[in-house]
């Protein structure tokens, strides 16, 4: 595996077996799989520029997970306060359940993006930023000066830095995030049918956030799927186990 003047030689790509004369190649829209194209202009936001770079996608998953954790904590606290206010009438804000679930699944996704660890000493703040244990070229090439290679010529040490979410975690993440969508849809139904008049502001709030969480849920599903494909292409199917 080597880097030449025209790009990187010896790397596999999901399209034609090698990268096309670019160190950081872009993906043509017509070559994108359907689940990525459905994201439209949001694809560059949730995914990396190079959909075949496991390290870049891993970092995208870290950022995605951290944002969801912070969002879930904020709205969970809000739901707790609402429940305390509703306690006299026997009401409850179901957000204390749905946002707890989304926060938990996001924490597990973050752990997966850290290579199956809760804290990575080589990452800035333990969970994000540039790695300090290997060079940029080694991360992109899937190699390291201290690791051996497997039968496919891929580096074992580099592959162990990745622990893409398995089937159970992927399902759990989608279910818990979609539960938040359902929670907002219930709120929308309440705003439209609870009284003689429509609670316009609450209905608008629930409508907007149900759409935002639905997009977030689907984007997370696509991000994990693309990340797993990139790891499998770079290091072999055994890296997904």
N, C-alpha and C positions, 0 to 999 in steps of 0.2 A: 504494500500500500504506500503510495507516495503522492506528493503534491508536485505537479508540473507547472510550467509557465502558463499553460492554458487552463488550468483548473486542478481538480483532484482526480487522480487515476486510481482505479482499483476499488472504488466504492460502488455498492449496488444501489439502484434506484428502482422504485416500484413501476416505472414506466419503461425504461429502455436498458437497465442494467448498469449504467454509469451516469454520473452527473454531466450535464452538458456545458462544458467550458466555462463554468461559473463557480466561484468558491462558495457563494451564497446564492444558489439558484432560486428563481421564482417559479411558481406553478401557473401554467396557462389555465384560464377559466374552463376551456373545453376539456381539459384533462382532469379536472377536479371531480371526485366522486359526488354523487347526488346529495348525500347527507351534508357535504361541505358547501355545495352550491346553494343549498336552502338557507344557509346563514346570510347569503348575500353580502352586503357591505360590512356586516358585523364579523365576517371571517377573519380579517386582519387584526381585529381587536381581541378576539378570544383565542385565536391560534397564532402560531409563529409565522414569520415570512416564508420560511422554508418548512414545508409540511413533512419533510423527510429527516429532519434533524432532531433526534431524540432529546438532546440536551435543551434545545430551545423550547420544545413542547413540554418538557418536564418543568422548566421555569414558568411557562404559561400556566401550568396546572397549579404550581405553588401560588402564583398571584391570584388566580381564580379562587382557590381554596381560602386564602387569607381574607380576601374581600367578602366572601360568603360568611366566614366565621364572624367577622366584625359586624356585618349586616344582621346576621341572625341574633347575635348578642344584644344589639341595640333594640331590635323589634321584640325580642323575648322579654327584655326589661320593661318595655312599653306595655306588653300584654299582661305582665304581672301587675303593673300599676292599674291597668284597666280592670283586672279581675278583683283587685282590692276595692275598687270603687263600686263594682257590681255585686259585691258579696252580700250587701243588705237585701238586694232583690233576688238573691240566689242565682245570679248570672255568672258566666265565666267566659273569658276570652280564650278561644281555642288556640290562639297564637302561642300560649305557653307550652302547648304540645307540639304544634307544627314547627315552630322556630327552634325548639329544643332538638327536634329530629334533624332539621337542616344544618344546625350547628354541629351536631355530632357527626353526621355524614361528611361534612366539610373538613372536620378535624381529621377524620380517617383518610380523606383524600390528600390532605396536607402530609400526613404521615407517609402515604404511598409516594408522594412526589419527592420526599426526602430519602428515598431508597428503602422504605420500610422502617425508618427510625423516627422517633419523636423529635430528635434534635440532631442537627448536622453541624459539627464544630467547624467544618470547612466552608460553611455558608455564612454570609453576613447576617447577624442577628440570629443565627442558628437555623434559619428557614428560607432565606431569599438572598439574591444577589450573586455575584460572580464567585465561583468556587476558587479556593486558594490552594488546593492540593495538586492540581494538574494544569497544564497549559491550555490555552484556547484551542490550538491546533489539535491537541490530543483529545479534547472533548469532542470536537467536530469530527475528527477522523475515527473516533471510537477506539483510541489507543492511549497507552500510557507507558512511560519508560520502565515501570516496575511490574507490569503484569504480563502473564503469558497469554497465548492465543489458543482458541479452540480449533476444532477441526475445520471450520469454515474460514479461518484466518482472522476471526474477530477477537478483540481483546477481552479476556475474562474479567479483569479488574474493572474496566470501564463499564461492562455490562452489569456488574454488581452494584453500580451506583444507581441503577434503575430498578424500580419495583412497581410496574404499572398496575393499576387497580384490577383485581380479579372480577369474576362474574358476580359474586355475591355483593361486593362493595358497589359495583356499577348499578346493580338493581336497587340496592339500598339507597344510594344517592338519588336516583331518579324518583323513587317512591317518596322519599322524605321531602324533596323539593316540589314534587307535584302535589303533595299534601298541603303545602303552603298556598299553591294555586287554588286548590279546592276550598281552603279556608277563606280566601278572599272572595271566591265565587259565592260562598254561603253568606258572607257579609253583603255582597251585592244583592242577593236575593232578599235578605232582611231589609235592606234600604228601600227596595222596590215594593215590598209587600207588607211590612210590619205595621204601618199606620195608614191613615186616610190620605196622607200626602207622602210624596217621595222625598227621601232624605238625599237631596241632590249632591251635596258635598261628599257625604260618606259613600254614595254610589260611585261618584267620580274617582274618589280615592281607591276604592276596591277594584274598579275597572282597570285603572292604570297599573296598579301593582300586580294584579292577576296576569296581565299581559307581560309585564317586565319579568316576573318570576317564571312564566312559561318559556320565555326566550332564554332566560338564564339556565333553566333546566335542560332545554334542548342543546344549548351551546356547550354545557358541561358534558352531556352525552357524546357529542361530536368530538370534543377535545380529548376525552379519554380514549375514544375509539381510534382517532388519528395517532395519538401518542402510542398506543399499543401496537398499531401497525408499523410505526417508525422504529420502535424497539425491536419488533420481530424481524423487520427487514435488515436492520443494522447488526443485530447480534444473534439472530436465529430464534426459532420458536422456543427453544429451551429457556431463553431469557424471560419468557412470559409466564413460566411456571413458578 
